[in-house]
Amino acid sequence: MKPGSFTQFPIHLVFAVKYRECLLRKNIRQELFKYVSGIVTQMNHKSLIVNGYTDHIHVFFGLNPSVSISDTVSEIKRASAHFINEKKWFSGKFLWQEGYGGFAYTRSHVNNVFEYVKNQEIHHQKNPFKDEYLKMLKKAEIEFEERFLPEFFDDYNID
């Protein structure tokens, strides 16, 4: 970034495990989320919090404006899938679904978004991922086509 350039772009990303499989079990989540936070930091973004639930992940960070959001998502998915597969946490190959939700916030929303991401496990005891995702899209007034949404199945919890 050039001297004299000052930015603040809090970005909230959400994406799901391929086929919405509930693979992100409690015993691996913290290690995975810490790894994803490291990816974000290595890309010269400011990692605020990474969390999620059994079938999806939330990444909340301060965007480095010299790196695109799509490049950021691509690198997070590529590197984290490689990490998971190297760990051999699953018998098959781990993949993320295509696509993602990306939401920008102002500084006044950072604390609320941080707390929301932090409390994913509690949140999903009552609210399915589909409801959460659609609510986020609608609240942000993002137009979408149903056919491009993540695959939604009946939510279940295997924690």
ZAMARGU-4260 file (C-alpha; in steps of 0.2 Angstrom, whole numbers, plus 5000, padded with zeros to 4 digits):
<rodrens>
0) 5000/5000/5000 | 5006/5017/4996 | 5011/5029/5010 | 4997/5041/5014 | 4984/5028/5010
5) 4972/5024/5024 | 4959/5010/5023 | 4947/5000/5034 | 4937/4986/5026 | 4930/4973/5038
10) 4925/4958/5028 | 4915/4943/5033 | 4916/4928/5022 | 4905/4912/5024 | 4908/4896/5014
15) 4903/4878/5016 | 4910/4861/5015 | 4907/4851/4999 | 4890/4843/4999 | 4887/4851/5016
20) 4895/4836/5025 | 4897/4839/5043 | 4915/4836/5043 | 4921/4850/5054 | 4920/4841/5070
25) 4923/4850/5087 | 4940/4840/5089 | 4947/4848/5074 | 4939/4865/5072 | 4951/4875/5083
30) 4966/4869/5074 | 4958/4872/5057 | 4952/4889/5062 | 4969/4894/5068 | 4977/4888/5052
35) 4965/4898/5042 | 4968/4914/5052 | 4987/4911/5048 | 4983/4911/5029 | 4973/4927/5031
40) 4988/4935/5040 | 5001/4929/5028 | 4990/4937/5014 | 4993/4954/5024 | 4975/4955/5029
45) 4971/4958/5048 | 4963/4942/5055 | 4949/4946/5067 | 4941/4929/5070 | 4938/4913/5061
50) 4925/4901/5067 | 4911/4890/5061 | 4901/4874/5064 | 4901/4857/5057 | 4898/4861/5039
55) 4903/4879/5036 | 4916/4892/5041 | 4916/4911/5045 | 4931/4922/5042 | 4930/4939/5048
60) 4945/4950/5044 | 4952/4968/5039 | 4954/4967/5020 | 4971/4972/5013 | 4965/4982/4998
65) 4979/4976/4987 | 4972/4958/4987 | 4955/4954/4980 | 4942/4946/4990 | 4940/4932/4977
70) 4959/4929/4978 | 4958/4928/4997 | 4944/4915/4997 | 4953/4905/4983 | 4969/4904/4994
75) 4960/4901/5010 | 4950/4886/5002 | 4965/4879/4993 | 4978/4880/5007 | 4965/4874/5021
80) 4959/4860/5010 | 4977/4855/5007 | 4981/4856/5026 | 4965/4846/5030 | 4970/4832/5018
85) 4988/4832/5024 | 4982/4829/5042 | 4971/4814/5035 | 4957/4819/5046 | 4945/4810/5034
90) 4946/4794/5023 | 4941/4803/5008 | 4947/4820/5000 | 4941/4835/5008 | 4934/4849/4997
95) 4925/4866/5000 | 4909/4870/4990 | 4911/4882/4976 | 4906/4900/4979 | 4905/4910/4995
100) 4896/4924/5004 | 4906/4940/5006 | 4899/4954/5017 | 4907/4971/5020 | 4904/4981/5036
105) 4908/4998/5044 | 4918/5000/5060 | 4903/5002/5070 | 4897/4984/5066 | 4914/4975/5070
110) 4910/4971/5088 | 4893/4964/5083 | 4900/4953/5069 | 4914/4947/5079 | 4902/4941/5093
115) 4891/4933/5080 | 4905/4924/5072 | 4912/4919/5090 | 4896/4911/5095 | 4893/4900/5080
120) 4891/4884/5090 | 4877/4892/5101 | 4869/4900/5086 | 4867/4884/5077 | 4859/4875/5091
125) 4843/4884/5086 | 4847/4891/5068 | 4851/4880/5053 | 4864/4886/5041 | 4852/4889/5027
130) 4842/4901/5037 | 4858/4910/5043 | 4865/4911/5025 | 4848/4917/5017 | 4846/4930/5031
135) 4863/4937/5028 | 4861/4939/5010 | 4844/4947/5012 | 4850/4959/5025 | 4864/4964/5014
140) 4852/4966/5000 | 4862/4955/4989 | 4852/4948/4974 | 4855/4930/4971 | 4848/4915/4961
145) 4843/4900/4971 | 4853/4888/4959 | 4869/4897/4964 | 4867/4895/4983 | 4876/4882/4992
150) 4868/4865/4993 | 4856/4865/5008 | 4850/4849/5016 | 4841/4846/5032 | 4853/4852/5045
155) 4859/4840/5057 | 4873/4840/5070 | 4885/4826/5073 | 4896/4835/5086
</rodrens>
